[in-house]
């Protein structure tokens, strides 16, 4: 699973601005606001952002 922080789009659950995106195969994605993001997606996105900052 790939997960990233984003500011593009709206939460699939409530329509608020998206903060996280879960990227799946076949160009599928799920968008989440800070309130509705699952813990696993948030953890993966934060880990990915931290590794990209160290590069």
C-alpha positions in Angstrom: 0.0 0.0 0.0 1.2 3.5 -0.8 0.0 6.4 1.2 0.9 10.1 0.9 0.0 13.5 2.3 -2.0 15.6 -0.1 -3.9 18.8 -0.3 -5.7 18.0 -3.5 -9.3 16.7 -3.5 -12.0 16.1 -1.0 -12.5 13.4 1.7 -14.5 10.5 0.3 -16.4 10.2 3.6 -17.4 13.8 4.5 -16.3 16.1 1.7 -13.8 18.2 3.7 -10.4 19.0 2.0 -8.3 15.9 1.8 -5.1 15.6 3.9 -4.1 12.0 3.0 -4.4 9.7 0.0 -4.2 5.9 -0.1 -3.0 4.9 -3.6 -4.0 1.5 -4.8 -3.2 -0.5 -8.0 -5.2 0.3 -11.3 -5.2 4.0 -10.6 -7.6 3.7 -7.6 -7.2 6.0 -4.7 -9.1 6.9 -1.5 -8.9 10.4 0.0 -9.2 11.2 3.7 -9.4 14.3 5.8 -7.6 14.5 9.2 -10.7 13.3 11.0 -11.4 10.1 8.9 -7.9 8.9 8.0 -7.3 5.3 9.2 -4.3 4.9 11.5 -2.4 2.7 9.0 -2.7 5.1 6.2 -1.6 8.0 8.4 1.4 6.1 9.6 2.5 5.1 6.1 2.1 8.6 4.8 4.1 10.1 7.7 6.8 7.5 7.2 7.0 8.1 3.5 7.3 11.9 4.0 10.1 11.4 6.6 12.1 9.3 4.2 11.7 11.8 1.4 12.9 14.6 3.6 16.1 12.8 4.4 17.0 12.4 0.7 
